[in-house]
């Protein structure tokens, strides 16, 4: 049950953001409501972009469950991104975001205009300088999240007008910063450096991770790998099964030799990539070997001999495939229970 106040025109009020069974937990830490109000969420949980394998099914399920679903534009052409936006709007009236990797996509301008045209309420900017883009979104009342990997990037994003920063440690799946800063060290430094809300990303997949992120100064979390292993995620069953079977050391970094960090699951194709690196490869070859076609082969077709799958280090903790709503409820309950247990230490 939830204590309800008068509904605002769209979504949940401040009190509705606090389910009764976690009310005193939320009030005690007194930090979740800012991001819930700002982005109109029930839970301060954001979906990572999942560029090029994004889909309306998962994004809408995350939003319907009270988080912020996200469509990752990746390198998709504008018409594909627009189709995903339209389908997501058909599936949910809740807020969702579009992630634009500025230096990855050749269609940043067109996709930005689609976000405005379709009145998407939140945009996420990554992999590039967000400063020139933020004013255009702000003119249309679109909230801007900027993904950062360092304190200096976070401060620049705040100065440019970002509403929220996602600080991502290199435990995360997929393309990562060559700085290789961990979430545990990055979050408290970023939270100390900026006044806008900070979302923690990388190595988070359960309620304990959520509570830890809050303790470090974040106001919410971003999930990627954990959301792949949910019932609504239309990825190949072999991908989900590989996550469930994964041990703690079964993700690997590829691309260090060419200055491009990417965390993937250890598979036969990942072993090929590592061998290619040992033999020596150019950045252009690495780009070819980790193309989005190879990504889709792994994630959507379950072909681990000729395609790869992104996976964060949290994979070792995944042992089930719940619905998104069940996952969020589990996380909140676990965070509250863990908080209660820890509070006994300080009495």
N, C-alpha and C positions, 0 to 999 in steps of 0.2 A: 504493500500500500504506500501511497504518497500523500503528504499533506498538500492540499491544493489551494491555491489562491486564484484570483481572477485571471483567466488566460489573457495573455497579451495577444496581439493580432496574429502572431505566428509563433508557435512553439511553446517552450516551457518558461515559466517565471523563475525568479531566483529561488523561491522556496521549493518549486517543483524539481529543481536541479538536485535536490537533496532527498533521496529516498529515506523513509523513516528508519529502516534498519541500519543506515549509515549516517543518519543526521548528526548525531553528536560527534562522529568521526570527522565529518566534513567541517562542522563548525569549530571543532578544536584546532584543526590545522589552519582553517580560515583562509585557504588559498584557491580552492577549486572554483568558487563562484565567479571570479573574474573572467576566466576563459570560457566558462559555460555561458555567461551573459553575453560576452563579446561575440561569440560565434553561434549563439543560440543552440546550445547542446544540453543534453541531459547528463552525459558523462564527458569528462575531459579526455577523450580518447580519439585520436586522429588516425586515419588510414594512410600509410605510405603510398607513394604514387604508383609503383609497379608499372613503369613505363612500358608501353608496347604490348603488354598482356593485360592491361586494364580492361575492365568490363563493367557494365551497368548492374549486373546481378550483385556483385560483391559491394560495389560502392553504395547502392541503394540499401542493401541489407545493413551496412554499417550505420548509415544515417537513420534508418528506421529503428535501429536498436538504441539510438541515442547518442552515437558518436558522429564524427564527420567523415563521410565517405569521400574518396578522392579518385578522380580519373587522371591517370598519368599520361600526358601527351606523348612522351618519348619522342620517337622520330616519325610517328604516324602522320599521314597527310591530313590537312584540315577537314576534309569531308568525313573521314573516319572519326575524328575527334568530335565533330558536330553530331554525328549519329549517336555516339556514346552519351553526349550531353542530353540530347533529346530523349533517348531511351531511359536515362537515369531520372530525368524530370517526370517521365511517364510513370515510373515505378515508385517515386517518393515525392512528397511535398516538403520534406525536411531539407535543411541546408546540406550542400555538398561542395566540394572544391574541385578545381582543375589545376593540376601541377604542370608548369611549363619549365622544362630544363633549358634555360636560355641559350646556352652555347652548344647544346646537343641537337635540338630541333632546328631544322632549316626554315620552320614555319612559325617562329615565335610571334611575329606581328599579326599574322592571320588568326592564330589561335587566341591571342589576346583580344582581338576584335570579336571573336566568337563568344568569349566569356562575357564581354559587355553586351553583345547583341542578345544573348539568351539569359541575361540577368542572373548569371551564376553568382551566388552571394559571397564566395570565398575563392581566392586564387592563391596558389602556392608557387613561389618562384625559387628555382635552384640552379646550380651549375652556371653561374654568371653574375654579372653586376645588376642588382635589381633597381638601383637608383633611378635610371631613366624611365622605368616602367611604372613605378609606384604612383606618381601623380595622376596618370591616366585612369588607373583603377579607382583611386580615391575620389576623382571627379564623379564617379558613378556609384559611390557608396559601397564599393566592393572591398571587403576586408582582405588584407594582404599578409600572408605568412611567408617568411623567408627562411630557407634551409641554410644553416651555417655549420662550419666545422671548427671555428676558432672564436676567441674573444673579440679579436679585431674585426672579424666579419660581422659578428653580432652587433657591435657598436656602430659599424657603418650602416647596417640594415636599419637600426633604430633611428639613426640620424637622417636616413633617407625617407622615413615615414612608415616603416613596417609596423603592423599592428601586433604581430606575434613572431617570435623566432623559434624554429625547430633546431635544436643543437644536437647534431648526430655524431655519435661515436663510431669508430671503425669496426665495432662488433656487428654493425648492421649489414644486411645483405646488399648485394649489388655494387654499383659504383660508389666508391668512397674517396675521401680526401687523402692525398699523399701525406698529410700531417700525421695520420694514424693516431689521433688522440682518442682515449677511451671515454666512454660515457661517464664513468665514475669520476674522472678528473675534469672533464669538460663542463658538465652541468653546473657545479657550484661556482666555477669561475665566470661562466656566462651570466648566471643568475645574479652574481654580485656586480657585474659590469653594466647591466641594462635595467631599465625600469619597466619595460613592456613584458608581457607574459612569455615565459620560456617553456617550450615543450621538449621533453627528453626523448631521444630516439637512439636505438642501437642496443640490443641485448635485453629487451623488455618484452615479456610475453605472459606474465601472470600478475596476481595481486601483490606479491612481494616486490616485484620489479616496480610496480606502480607506486607502492609506498616508499621504496627506496628513492625513486625519482623525486617524489614530493619532499622527502627529507633533505635532498640535495639542493632544493630550491626551485625545482620545476613546478609548473602549474598544471601539467598534464603529460600524456605520453603519446608517442606515435608508434603504431604497430605495422609491421610488414609481414615477416615470415610467419608469425603466429596466425595471421588472418588467412594465409594460404591454406592452412589446415582447418578450414571451417566448411560446413556443409554447403553454404551458398557460393563458395568460391569455385567457379567452373574451370578449374585446372585439372590436368590429368591425374587420375587416381594414383598413378605411380609416383608422382611428385609428392602427394600427401603422404603416401605410404613411406617414402624415403625419409620424410621429415620425422615421422613417428618412430622409425627405426634408428634414426641418427643418434650417435653417441656424442659426447661433449667436444670431441676433437675432429669431427668429420666435415668441417668447413675449411676451405683453403683460400688463400689470397693468390690471385693470378694478376700479372701485369706490373709487378714491382720493377722488373728489369727495363720497362719502357715508360715508367713514371705514371702508370694508370692502374690504380688500385681497384680491384673488384673481388668481392667475397662470394664464392660459389660453393655448392655442395660437392664433396668429393665423389665423382662419378668417373666412368671410363673416359668420357670426353674431357673432364677436368684434368685427368692424368695426362692426356695428350697435350693439353695446354701447358702443363708444367714441364713436360719433356721438350716442347717447342722452345720454351724459355731457356731451358738449360743449354739447348743447342744454339740459342741466339736468334732473336727475331726483331724486326723493326716495328715501330708504332703502327705503321700501316698494316703489317701482317697481323698484329694483335687485334686491330680493329676488325679485320676481316674474320678472324677466328672467333671473335666474340660479337659478331653481328646479331641483329635482332632476329634474323632468320634462325640462327643457331639457338637463340634464346627461346623462340617459339617452339622449335623442335623439342626442346627439353620440357618446357613448362606445359605446353598444350598437347603435344603428341606423345610425351613420355619416352622419347628417344634419347637415352642417356649415352649412346655410342656416338651420335653425331650432333648432339645438342646439350646445352648446359642448363642448370637450374640455379638461380640465386638462392642463397640461404644464409641467414645470420647465425651467430653463435648461440642464439636462444634455441636453436633446433634441438639441442640435447635435452631440453625440458619438455618438449611437446610429446604427449602420449595419447592424445585423443583428437577427435574431429567433431566438436560441438557446433551448434548453430552460433551465429555471431551474437545473438541476444543472450544465449546461455553463457558464452565466453565472457561477455561484459559483466553479467550478474556474478559469475564465479570470481572474476577479478575484484569486483568491489567488495564482495563478501570476504574474500581472502585478505584483502588489504585491511579491512576493518578488524578481522580476527587477529591478524599479525600485529596491528597497532595496539589492540587491547593487551596482547601478550607482552609486548615490549613495554607498555606503560607500567606494568607491574614492577619492572626493574627500577623505575624512578620514583617509587612511592616511599 
